[in-house]
Amino acid sequence: MATSRSSSGRPGPGGRRAPGSQGGQKPRTGQGGTSFQGGKGAPGRGPAKGGAAQGGPAKGGTAKGGAAKGSAKGGSSTGTGQDRGPRPFASSEKSARRMPATPYRPPHRKRRPKNPPVDRLDQHDPDGVRLQKLMAQAGVASRRVCEEMIEAGRVQVNGETITELGIRVDPDTVEIHVDGVRVQLDENLVYYAFNKPEGVLSTMEDPEGRPCVADYLNQQKNERVFHVGRLDVETEGLLLLTNDGELTNRLTHPSYEVPKTYLVQVRGPMEKGIGTAMKAGIELEDGIASVDSFRLVDSTPGHLLVEVVLHSGRNRIVRRLFDAVGHPVEKLVRTEVGPIRIGDQRQGTIRRLSRTEVGHLLASVGM
């Protein structure tokens, strides 16, 4: 039953007071739900809009923006967003879950393409040794680097350039060149550089017991070697020793013209034009002889140091040339034979040539 209301706001006959009927006070309602503005509202205004204050129960029974608003969005009465209930599209959270971390796997190394068949190559020997393995055993480089050399076309087998891996060759008969330098495959062949002192004979033995090359060899190696060419007893410097007969023949044969470098000490001063005359040729008792190059290295009061290069292998040729121009040799040292240099090797010592030096030495005579 509806309750009547007096103008003073007191309860009517039913004994109930209408909500929000106290003048001058703001009832505590939701946002925008006050029934009087500053206590100046007219009495009886609330019931005219459905028996409730403005923004109060007349709009869903709650304050504006309060429980009614929250109920429409999921039944929450706070409207603060702290308890919103289940989210829409909740099933999408499954795909948002973080997957377990997978271990890092580096990229695969680029696969090498299959090698073409090598049976078609003339140099292939099915019963031989793989070319890269033979090169590695000869000390050229590691097997992997030798494979790269082959693929780059830097290796020749019996004069034919090989670019395919897998070829096999006979180590007893094959000739291998890398960048034009021959690879020595015979392990029984040895090559030494001897820095001969003055007063030592260029022989392996002397019946008179004078010092000779054999006195400086290591007898424990039991290697039979011989000297390549000769140096007279007064001359110092580089003398090659080997058991490679073919190399010895080529190094000593004049047709191969292997250059030899000497340092010559003579008395000075020296007249101008002597170097030009020696390069043009000097008449000796056994014919005309000349030098390939003539260079003044150093000079001290009364002495000159000259470097000459020549390919002639005649006996005492350097001494005879300087005697012919009026400057007898005081001291003579051979420093180079082809690509081999004496460097800083101590006098009276013997060292084994490196594989690179051997390769260049063989190449210098076309081997």
QUIGI-V100798 format. One record per backbone hydrogen bond with DSSP energy under -0.5 kcal/mol. CO is the residue of the C=O (numbers start at 1). NH is the residue of the N-H. If there is no record, write none. Layout:
co=CO nh=NH
co=CO nh=NH
This chain:
co=4 nh=12
co=6 nh=9
co=10 nh=6
co=12 nh=15
co=16 nh=12
co=18 nh=21
co=22 nh=25
co=25 nh=27
co=27 nh=29
co=30 nh=33
co=36 nh=38
co=37 nh=40
co=42 nh=45
co=44 nh=48
co=45 nh=49
co=46 nh=49
co=46 nh=51
co=46 nh=52
co=47 nh=50
co=53 nh=56
co=53 nh=58
co=55 nh=64
co=56 nh=59
co=56 nh=62
co=57 nh=60
co=57 nh=61
co=58 nh=60
co=63 nh=66
co=63 nh=68
co=64 nh=31
co=66 nh=70
co=67 nh=71
co=68 nh=72
co=69 nh=73
co=70 nh=73
co=70 nh=75
co=70 nh=76
co=71 nh=74
co=71 nh=75
co=87 nh=90
co=89 nh=92
co=90 nh=93
co=91 nh=94
co=92 nh=95
co=92 nh=96
co=94 nh=97
co=104 nh=106
co=118 nh=121
co=121 nh=124
co=125 nh=128
co=129 nh=169
co=130 nh=134
co=131 nh=135
co=132 nh=136
co=133 nh=137
co=134 nh=138
co=135 nh=140
co=136 nh=139
co=142 nh=146
co=143 nh=147
co=144 nh=148
co=145 nh=149
co=146 nh=150
co=147 nh=151
co=148 nh=152
co=149 nh=154
co=150 nh=153
co=154 nh=179
co=155 nh=162
co=156 nh=158
co=156 nh=177
co=157 nh=160
co=160 nh=157
co=162 nh=155
co=164 nh=167
co=167 nh=131
co=168 nh=125
co=169 nh=129
co=169 nh=171
co=170 nh=173
co=170 nh=174
co=175 nh=158
co=176 nh=183
co=177 nh=156
co=178 nh=181
co=181 nh=178
co=182 nh=184
co=183 nh=176
co=183 nh=185
co=185 nh=187
co=186 nh=189
co=190 nh=243
co=191 nh=353
co=192 nh=241
co=193 nh=351
co=194 nh=196
co=194 nh=239
co=195 nh=348
co=196 nh=237
co=197 nh=200
co=201 nh=203
co=201 nh=213
co=203 nh=213
co=203 nh=214
co=206 nh=209
co=211 nh=201
co=212 nh=215
co=213 nh=216
co=214 nh=217
co=217 nh=219
co=218 nh=221
co=219 nh=222
co=222 nh=224
co=223 nh=225
co=226 nh=242
co=227 nh=229
co=228 nh=240
co=232 nh=235
co=233 nh=199
co=236 nh=334
co=237 nh=196
co=239 nh=194
co=240 nh=228
co=241 nh=192
co=242 nh=226
co=243 nh=245
co=244 nh=248
co=245 nh=249
co=246 nh=250
co=247 nh=251
co=248 nh=252
co=249 nh=253
co=253 nh=256
co=254 nh=257
co=259 nh=338
co=260 nh=310
co=261 nh=335
co=261 nh=336
co=262 nh=264
co=262 nh=308
co=263 nh=333
co=264 nh=266
co=264 nh=306
co=265 nh=330
co=265 nh=331
co=266 nh=304
co=271 nh=274
co=273 nh=277
co=274 nh=278
co=275 nh=279
co=276 nh=280
co=277 nh=281
co=278 nh=291
co=282 nh=284
co=282 nh=289
co=284 nh=287
co=287 nh=284
co=289 nh=282
co=293 nh=309
co=295 nh=297
co=295 nh=307
co=298 nh=305
co=300 nh=303
co=302 nh=268
co=303 nh=300
co=304 nh=266
co=304 nh=306
co=305 nh=297
co=305 nh=298
co=306 nh=264
co=306 nh=308
co=307 nh=295
co=308 nh=262
co=309 nh=292
co=309 nh=293
co=310 nh=260
co=314 nh=317
co=316 nh=320
co=317 nh=321
co=318 nh=322
co=319 nh=323
co=320 nh=324
co=321 nh=325
co=322 nh=327
co=323 nh=326
co=328 nh=267
co=331 nh=265
co=332 nh=236
co=333 nh=263
co=333 nh=335
co=334 nh=238
co=335 nh=342
co=336 nh=261
co=337 nh=340
co=340 nh=337
co=342 nh=345
co=346 nh=349
co=349 nh=195
co=351 nh=193
co=354 nh=358
co=355 nh=359
co=356 nh=360
co=357 nh=361
co=358 nh=362
co=359 nh=182
co=359 nh=363
co=360 nh=364
co=361 nh=365
co=362 nh=365
co=362 nh=367
co=363 nh=366
